[in-house]
Amino acid sequence: MLDNVLEEYWLSASEAKTYLIALQLGTAPISSIARCVKMNRVTVYSLLKNLVKKWLALETPKKGVTYYSVVSPESLLQKAKEKYLHFEKALPEFMAMASKFNTKPKVQFYEGLEGLKYVYEQIILSGSEMDKWESFLTFVGTTDIDPGLQKYLVEDFAPWRLKHKTKTKAIISRQSLKQSSYAKYNKLKHDSLIIDDPIFDIANEIIIHGKDRVSLLMYGTNEMSALVVNSQTLHNWLKSMFNLIWKIYKK
């Protein structure tokens, strides 16, 4: 129904009904519009005044009688686009206001191959938030990795990340290089540090990215899942730990 379409935007049910009747009548007095809408004149008058205030209706006096007409659907669509663009332009300010007063960490959970693919896509996109001299920081273990996921990481995600302007620094366990082509790819293509210590034996990946995000990705077939945490404190802490390990081992 057309009135439902109008209600999805800024019109009430009564305003939508009045708009559609006025659109069919072209230019008409309140009495004609009220008769077709099947409402009393006072109510219709109030509704038309609301449409006038919203720049969706026009008043035209003729010989002491006020006639009303509404803007065309094309104009209505243009106004909707303008409202959308205006809101889109202001969105960063809304988001900044929300983040200023909401300091609690946000946690999202994903499962399965498609869930992990989505997380990896968001990791790449988060690179646009980072300063040009920063890097994706990743701890790579992957001693137990699902074959389907490994295929996606090597053939799709890794080349995509390589093309991105944000570079990658990887700390990789020596054990994972024996079993994971994804770990080998990270060693070959990115600035990497290999830790040859049995203590550092992990079967997942931890990626520090964006301005305040940390993604923990479990690779095993029986536990293919991911946690994405939005927390400035956690992000900064893990970033410091990564840089400390990097500095010590590089020496």
N, C-alpha and C positions, 0 to 999 in steps of 0.2 A: 504494500500500500504506500502511496506517495506521502501521505501524512506521517507515516512511520519514518520515512527517509528524512523528512524535515525535522522530526523530533530528535533524530540522532545528532542533529546540530543544535542550534541555539533556540529553537522554537518550542513552546509548550503545545500540548495536544490541541487546545482551543485556538491558539495562534496559527498552527499549521492548517487546521480546518478552514479558518477564515482566509488565510492566504490562498488556498486552493480555490475557494469559491470566488474570491475577488479576481483571481487569475482568469477564471472562466468567463466572468462577467465583463472583463476589460475595465471600463470606467463606470462606476455606479454609485448611487447614494446609499446611505446607511440602511434605509428602509429595505431596499432590494437585497443588499448583502445579508441583513438580519433574517429576512424571509427565507432565503436559500440555506443559510447556516442553521436556521431553526433555533435562534436564540433571541432574547429580547434586545431592543435597540441599545439600551444602556450598556449591556455587556459587550455587544459588538463594537460600540463606540470606544470602549476602553481597550479592547483588543486591537482595533485599528490604530489607536493612538500609540500603543506599544510598538506596533510595526513601523509607524512613522518615526518613532524615537530610534529604532534600530536601522533606519534608512532602508527599510524594505517596502514601504508604502508611501504614496504621495497624496496630498490633499489638493483638490482643485475647486475653488469656489465658482459657481455658475448661477447667476441670478438669485442670490441669496441662499442657495443650496450647496452644501459641500459634497463633492464627489471624491471617491477614493479609487485608487488603482495601485497595483503592486509591481515591483520591479520584475523583470523577466527572469526565468530560471537560469539563463546564461550569466546575468549579473549576480544572481545568488551564488552560483558556482565560483565566480571570480572573487566575491567577498569571502567565501569559505577558504579559497586558496590564500588570500591575503591574510586572513586570521591565522592560518596554519604557518605561513612563512614568518609572520610577526612573532608567533609563539616559539617557533624553531630558533629564531634569532636570539630570543631571550632565554632559551633553555640553559645555556651555560651558567647564567646568573642564578637561575632557580636551583641548579645542581650544586653550585658553590654555596648557596644559602643552606641547602639541606645538609651538605657534608660538614658545614661549620658547626652545627649543633648536634649532629648525630655521629658520635665517636665510637659507638659500639661496633665491634667486628661483625661483618656479615659473612656467613658461611653458606656455600651452595654445594650440593652433592650431585654427582652424575654417575651413571652406570653404563656398562657395555661399550662396545666399539664406537657406536655413533655418539654416545655421550662424551667419550674421550676425544673424538674428532672435533666435536664442537668446542671443547675446552682448548684444544690446540689452536683452533682458528681464532678464538678470543685472545689467546696469548700473542699471536702475531699482530692482531689489530691493536692490542694495548701498546704496541711499540710506538704508535703515534703520540702517546702521552709522554714519552720519555725524552729527555734532552738528548741532543745528537751525539754527545760524548759518552753517554751511558750505554750499557750492554744488557742483554738478557743474561742472567746468571743462573746456571743450572748445575745441580748435582746429579750425575748420571750413574745409575747402578745397573739396572736391567739384567740381572743374572737369571731372571725368570720372566720371560716375555711371551705373550701370545703371538703366534705366527702371523695372524691377520693384522694385528696392531703393528708389529714390526715392519710388515710390508708397507703399510700406510705411512709410517714414520720415515722410512728410507726413501720411498718413491714419491711421496707427496709433501709431507710436512717439512722434512729437512731441506729439500731444494727451495721450497717457498721461503723458509726462514733465511736461507742463504742469500736470497735475492733482496731481502728486506734491508733497508738502510741501517737498522739497528743491529749491531754485531752481537755475537754470542761468546761468552766465556764459560767453559765447561770444566768441572772437576769430576774426573771419571775414575771408577775403581778398576784396578788391573784385572780383577776376576771377570768383570763384565766384557772385557775385550775378547775373551776367549769364546763367548757364547752369543754376543749380540752384534749384528752388523750395524745397528743404530749407534751403539757406543763407538764402534770403529769409525763410522761416518763423522761423529762429533770430533773424534781425535784428529781425523784427517782434515776436516774443513774449518774447524773453529780454533780459536786460541784456547788451548786446553792444558790441563794439569792432570797427570796420571798419579794416583796414589796406590802404591803397591804395599798394602797392609791388610791382613785378614780382618782387622777390626772394621775397616771400611768395606763392608760387604752388604750392599742394599739391593733390593729387587724392584726398585721404583725410581722415579725421577722427581726432583723438587726444583721448580722453576720460580725464580724471583723476577717479577716483571711489572710493567706499568708503574704507576706512582705509588700504589699501596697494595699490590696483589701478590699472593703466593699461591701457586698451584702444586698440590701433592698428587702425583699420578701413580696408581698401582697397576702393574702391567700383566700380572698373571692371569691365565684363562679363568681361574676360579675366583679371582678377585679383581676383575677389571673395572676400576672405578676411580673417581677423582674428587678431591676436595679443593674448592677455590675459596680462599679466605681474603676478604678485603679488610686489612688492618694495617694502619700506618706503623704501629708499634712492632708487630711481627715482621712486617716487610723490612723495616730498618734494622731490626735485630739480626735477622737471617742474612741480610746484605752485609752487615758488619762481620758476622761469622765467616761468610764466604770470602770476603776480602782479607780477613786475618789468615785463614788457611792458605789462601793463594799466596800471600806475602811470605809466610813462613816456608812453605814448600818450594817456592820459586827460588829462594835463597840457597 
